[in-house]
Amino acid sequence: MSAAVWAVTLPAEWPPAPTAMSFTALRAIEQCPLSWSLSRATYPHLWGERGYPGRAMIGTISGQILHLAMESISSSLVLSEGDSTVESRVVSVLISLGGLTAVLRKAADAVCSSLRTNPRINHRLPELLQLIERELPSLRQRLQVLLSELSPDIRPPTGMLTRRTTQARSSLPNGVHTEVTLRHPILKWVGKADLIYLSDEVCEIVDFKTGDPSDEHQLQLRLYALLWARDRMLNPPGRLASRLRVLYSGRVQDVPPPSERELAQLEQELNARTEAARGAIGRRPPPATPAQGVCDWCDVKHLCSPFWEPETQVQLYGVERPLPCRADLEVRVRERLGASSWKATVTIRSVLRDRSEVLIRANPSDIHFASLIESGQLYRILDAYVLPGSDESSGLPIIRLAPSSELFAVGS
């Protein structure tokens, strides 16, 4: 099964539309319906899970670890006892959890457990685990900064209740609540707020973010405010949020809470966008909407025929790009020149002109590529370094396969 993942394949079954739409799903569908559908289709010949095996990007993994660690600490903080300052409660909670490093390692173990079953990264797993280990000191610093931004309201006054919403869904009392799943039963939307603080005077929704500030984060919080206002199980009186905050590493951004009129407008907009998104992913196949900022980060672009059309490549990247650069290419291997080098021909104009001869090189110690590449086969290569030719390469441009590069056989 692990070898099958290195061939371009079609899904056995397209995915249905989400039962409940979320902000992440809507954004992904609007960016490219085909990418969303290919990522969530069924591929039983590759593995037993739903969806296409994802790429392992160290930046994404680090963000997941940091967010999970923050959730763990904040959940413990709201249950901490005493009327001391936030800083002293953080210290007390971290001692009880074994310290920052222990929290991060536990979060890393949880994230890595899913990586171990992914056939797309089996050959990279030892390297990824080492990278994650080296990232821990940096993640520790980022986590410390995030914790320093926590509001004194993270723990309610004595007598207020706190809980996580893994319990039965019912009206939330005054207090601090973490990982709150919010639902809009009419729109069929769902979202998870990292933290909600309720008192007689305040209704605050907080979201933790590990990346850079974005306008989308503000929209996401406004959507949470809408879901909160319409969730009659958690919020029977329909109370509106009075304060919205995004907690970044090093700063806090306040977002103006929407009024009832603004919520109604947002509701109408959301309904229209949801219907359009459901219609797009209901087509077979769903349409592709190529855009450089989307395609560059797409996990399934090697499966996307529109991406590899010459017109699309020129639209996204121009006729040629200056070298050196990182790029995706389609090539046909002509012959093996050595244990880790091959001569090939570019078949689709992208960073290089079509029919250009190139030299493919892998690290001599990387047996993964050496075991995959065969003469005469057509391949789609993702995230390779393209270097200008030299005397040593007989003037041929060089496609350098890095550890993060991937190579998929076409029509094998």
C-alpha positions in Angstrom: 0.0 0.0 0.0 2.8 2.4 0.8 4.2 2.2 -2.7 0.8 3.0 -4.2 0.8 6.4 -2.7 3.5 7.5 -5.1 1.3 7.2 -8.2 -1.3 9.8 -9.4 -4.6 8.2 -8.7 -8.3 9.0 -8.8 -10.6 8.8 -5.8 -12.8 5.7 -5.4 -15.6 7.9 -4.0 -16.1 11.7 -3.9 -16.9 13.2 -0.5 -20.3 14.4 0.4 -20.8 18.0 1.5 -20.1 18.6 5.2 -23.0 17.8 7.4 -22.3 21.0 9.3 -20.2 23.7 7.6 -17.3 25.3 9.4 -15.2 28.4 8.7 -12.2 26.2 7.7 -14.3 24.1 5.3 -16.0 27.1 3.7 -12.7 28.9 3.2 -11.1 25.8 1.6 -14.0 25.1 -0.7 -14.2 28.7 -1.8 -10.5 28.7 -2.6 -10.7 25.6 -4.7 -13.7 23.1 -4.7 -11.6 20.5 -6.5 -8.8 20.7 -4.0 -11.2 20.4 -1.0 -12.9 17.4 -2.6 -9.7 15.5 -3.6 -8.4 16.0 -0.1 -11.5 14.5 1.5 -12.4 11.8 -1.0 -11.9 8.0 -0.4 -8.7 6.2 -1.5 -9.0 2.6 -0.1 -6.0 1.4 -2.1 -3.8 3.9 -0.3 -4.9 3.5 3.3 -7.9 2.8 5.6 -8.7 6.4 6.5 -10.9 8.9 4.7 -9.3 11.6 2.7 -6.0 11.8 0.9 -2.8 11.4 3.0 -1.6 14.9 3.7 1.9 16.3 3.5 3.9 16.8 6.6 4.9 20.5 6.8 7.0 21.3 9.9 5.4 24.8 10.1 1.9 23.3 10.2 2.9 20.6 12.7 4.5 23.2 15.0 1.3 25.3 14.9 -0.8 22.2 15.9 1.5 21.4 18.8 1.5 24.9 20.1 -2.3 25.2 19.8 -2.8 21.9 21.6 -0.4 22.9 24.4 -2.2 26.2 24.8 -5.5 24.5 25.0 -4.2 22.1 27.7 -2.8 24.9 29.9 -5.8 27.2 29.5 -8.2 24.3 30.4 -6.2 23.7 33.6 -6.0 27.4 34.4 -9.7 27.9 34.5 -10.0 25.1 37.0 -7.1 26.3 39.2 -7.9 27.3 42.7 -7.0 30.5 44.6 -7.3 34.2 44.0 -3.7 34.8 43.0 -2.5 36.6 39.9 -2.6 35.0 36.4 1.2 34.7 36.5 1.3 32.8 39.7 -1.6 30.5 38.6 0.3 29.8 35.4 3.3 28.7 37.4 1.2 26.5 39.7 -0.6 24.9 36.8 2.7 24.3 34.9 4.2 22.6 37.9 1.2 20.3 38.2 1.5 19.5 34.4 5.2 18.8 34.7 6.4 22.0 33.1 6.3 23.7 29.7 8.5 21.1 28.0 6.4 18.3 29.3 3.2 19.9 28.0 4.8 20.5 24.6 6.1 16.9 24.5 2.6 15.5 25.3 1.1 17.7 22.6 3.8 16.7 20.1 3.2 13.0 20.9 -0.5 13.5 20.2 0.2 15.2 16.8 2.8 12.7 15.8 0.6 9.7 16.5 -1.4 10.6 13.4 1.8 11.0 11.3 2.8 7.4 12.0 -0.1 6.0 10.1 0.4 8.3 7.1 1.9 6.3 4.1 2.9 9.6 2.4 5.5 10.4 5.1 6.7 6.9 6.3 10.1 7.5 4.5 10.4 10.9 6.3 9.2 10.0 9.7 12.6 9.8 11.5 13.7 13.1 10.0 10.4 14.8 10.9 10.6 13.6 14.5 14.1 15.0 14.7 12.9 18.3 13.3 10.0 18.4 15.8 12.5 17.8 18.6 14.7 20.6 17.5 11.6 22.9 17.3 10.7 22.4 20.9 12.9 25.2 22.4 11.4 27.7 19.9 7.9 26.4 20.6 8.6 26.8 24.3 9.5 30.5 23.8 6.4 31.1 21.7 4.2 29.4 24.3 5.6 31.6 27.0 4.7 34.7 25.0 1.2 33.4 24.4 0.7 32.7 28.1 1.9 36.2 29.0 -1.0 37.6 27.0 -3.7 35.8 29.0 -6.3 38.0 30.6 -6.8 38.0 34.4 -10.3 36.9 33.5 -9.0 33.5 32.5 -10.1 32.3 35.9 -13.5 33.4 37.2 -14.2 34.9 40.6 -14.7 32.5 43.5 -18.0 30.6 43.2 -18.3 30.8 39.4 -18.4 27.6 37.5 -15.9 26.4 34.9 -16.0 23.4 32.6 -15.0 22.1 29.2 -17.8 21.4 26.8 -17.0 17.7 26.5 -20.0 17.5 28.9 -23.6 17.5 27.8 -24.7 20.6 25.8 -26.8 22.8 28.0 -27.0 26.5 29.1 -23.5 27.8 30.0 -23.4 29.4 33.4 -21.3 32.4 34.3 -17.6 31.3 34.4 -14.8 30.4 32.0 -15.4 27.7 29.4 -12.8 26.2 27.1 -13.1 24.4 23.8 -16.7 25.3 23.3 -18.5 23.8 20.3 -21.0 26.3 18.9 -23.8 25.3 16.5 -26.2 27.2 14.3 -29.1 24.7 13.8 -30.7 26.5 10.9 -27.6 27.3 8.9 -26.1 23.9 9.9 -22.9 25.5 10.9 -20.4 24.5 13.6 -17.4 26.2 15.2 -15.2 25.7 18.3 -14.3 28.7 20.4 -11.1 28.3 22.4 -12.4 30.2 25.3 -15.7 31.9 26.4 -15.8 34.0 29.5 -19.3 34.8 31.0 -20.3 37.1 33.8 -23.3 39.3 34.5 -21.6 42.1 32.6 -19.3 40.4 30.1 -19.7 37.9 27.3 -16.2 37.4 25.8 -15.0 35.0 23.1 -11.3 34.4 22.7 -9.5 32.5 19.9 -5.8 31.4 20.1 -3.7 31.8 16.9 -0.2 30.6 16.4 0.5 32.3 13.1 0.6 35.9 11.8 -2.4 38.2 12.2 -5.0 38.0 9.4 -8.3 39.6 8.5 -9.7 36.1 8.2 -9.1 35.7 12.0 -11.4 38.7 12.6 -14.1 37.2 10.4 -13.8 33.9 12.1 -14.4 35.5 15.5 -17.4 37.3 14.1 -18.8 34.0 12.9 -18.3 32.5 16.4 -20.3 35.5 17.7 -23.0 34.6 15.3 -23.0 30.9 16.3 -23.0 31.8 20.0 -26.0 34.1 19.5 -28.0 31.4 17.6 -27.0 28.4 19.8 -30.1 28.0 21.9 -28.8 25.1 23.8 -25.7 26.8 25.2 -27.2 30.3 25.0 -31.0 30.1 25.5 -31.6 33.9 25.8 -29.6 34.6 22.7 -27.2 36.8 24.5 -24.7 38.7 22.2 -21.0 38.7 22.6 -19.7 41.9 24.2 -16.0 41.4 23.6 -14.0 39.4 20.9 -10.3 38.9 21.1 -7.7 37.1 19.1 -4.7 36.0 21.2 -1.5 35.9 19.1 2.1 35.2 20.3 3.1 38.7 21.4 -0.1 40.7 21.0 -3.8 40.7 21.5 -6.2 42.0 18.9 -9.7 43.2 19.8 -12.4 42.7 17.2 -15.5 44.8 17.4 -18.4 42.6 18.4 -21.3 42.6 15.9 -24.7 44.1 16.7 -27.9 42.1 16.1 -28.4 43.9 12.8 -24.8 43.1 11.8 -25.4 39.5 12.8 -28.4 39.3 10.6 -26.4 40.6 7.6 -23.6 38.2 8.4 -26.2 35.4 8.5 -27.6 36.2 5.1 -24.1 36.4 3.6 -23.1 33.2 5.2 -26.2 31.4 4.0 -25.5 32.5 0.4 -21.8 31.5 0.5 -22.7 28.1 2.1 -25.2 27.3 -0.7 -22.7 28.3 -3.4 -20.0 26.1 -1.7 -22.3 23.1 -1.4 -23.2 23.5 -5.1 -19.6 23.7 -6.2 -18.5 20.5 -4.4 -21.7 18.7 -5.6 -20.4 18.8 -9.2 -18.5 15.7 -10.5 -15.7 16.5 -10.8 -15.8 19.7 -8.8 -14.3 22.8 -10.6 -10.7 23.9 -10.0 -9.9 27.5 -9.4 -6.1 27.8 -9.8 -4.4 30.6 -8.0 -0.7 30.8 -7.1 -1.3 31.4 -3.4 -3.6 28.4 -3.2 -1.8 26.0 -5.5 1.6 26.6 -3.9 0.2 25.1 -0.7 -2.2 22.5 -2.1 -1.6 18.9 -0.8 -3.2 17.3 -3.8 -2.1 19.3 -6.8 -0.4 16.3 -8.2 -3.9 14.8 -8.6 -5.3 18.0 -10.2 -5.3 17.7 -14.0 -6.1 21.4 -14.5 -3.0 22.5 -12.5 -0.8 20.6 -14.9 -2.2 22.1 -18.1 0.3 24.3 -19.9 -2.1 27.3 -19.9 -2.5 27.1 -16.2 1.2 26.9 -15.6 1.8 30.0 -17.7 -1.1 31.8 -15.9 0.3 31.0 -12.5 4.1 31.3 -13.0 4.7 32.9 -16.4 6.6 31.5 -19.3 9.9 31.1 -17.4 11.2 31.9 -14.0 14.7 33.0 -13.0 16.9 30.2 -11.6 17.5 29.0 -8.9 14.0 28.6 -7.6 11.7 26.0 -6.0 9.1 24.6 -8.4 6.7 21.8 -9.4 7.5 20.1 -12.7 6.2 17.3 -14.9 9.1 15.3 -16.5 9.7 12.1 -18.4 12.8 10.2 -17.2 15.0 9.2 -20.1 17.8 7.3 -18.5 19.6 6.6 -15.2 23.0 8.1 -15.1 24.1 6.9 -11.7 22.7 5.6 -8.4 21.1 9.0 -7.6 21.0 10.9 -10.9 18.8 10.7 -14.1 18.4 12.5 -17.4 14.9 13.7 -18.1 12.8 15.9 -20.4 10.3 18.6 -19.1 6.9 17.7 -20.6 4.9 20.8 -19.5 6.1 24.4 -19.7 6.5 25.8 -16.2 9.7 27.0 -14.6 11.5 25.6 -17.7 10.3 25.4 -21.3 8.7 22.2 -22.4 11.0 19.7 -24.0 13.9 21.1 -22.1 16.4 18.4 -21.1 17.3 18.4 -17.4 19.4 16.5 -14.9 17.6 15.1 -11.8 19.7 14.6 -8.7 18.8 13.2 -5.3 20.9 12.9 -2.2 23.1 9.7 -2.6 21.9 8.6 0.9 18.2 9.0 -0.1 17.1 5.5 -1.1 13.5 6.6 -1.4 13.9 8.3 -4.8 16.3 5.8 -6.1 13.7 3.0 -5.5 10.9 5.0 -7.2 12.4 6.4 -10.4 12.3 4.3 -13.5 13.4 5.1 -17.1 10.6 5.9 -19.5 8.1 6.9 -16.7 6.3 10.2 -16.5 6.5 11.9 -13.1 5.0 14.9 -11.4 7.6 16.4 -9.0 6.6 18.6 -6.1 8.8 21.1 -4.3 12.1 20.6 -6.0 15.0 23.0 -6.3 15.7 24.0 -9.9 19.2 25.1 -10.5 20.9 26.6 -13.6 23.1 24.4 -15.6 26.9 24.3 -15.2 29.9 22.8 -16.8 29.7 19.9 -14.4 26.1 19.1 -15.6 27.0 19.7 -19.2 24.9 22.8 -19.2 21.7 21.0 -18.3 19.5 22.6 -15.6 19.5 20.6 -12.5 16.3 19.4 -10.6 17.5 18.8 -7.0 15.3 16.5 -5.0 15.2 17.7 -1.4 14.0 15.7 1.6 10.7 17.6 1.3 10.3 16.9 -2.4 7.8 14.4 -3.7 7.6 12.4 -6.9 4.5 10.8 -8.3 4.2 8.5 -11.3 1.6 9.4 -13.9 -0.2 6.6 -15.8 1.7 3.8 -14.2 
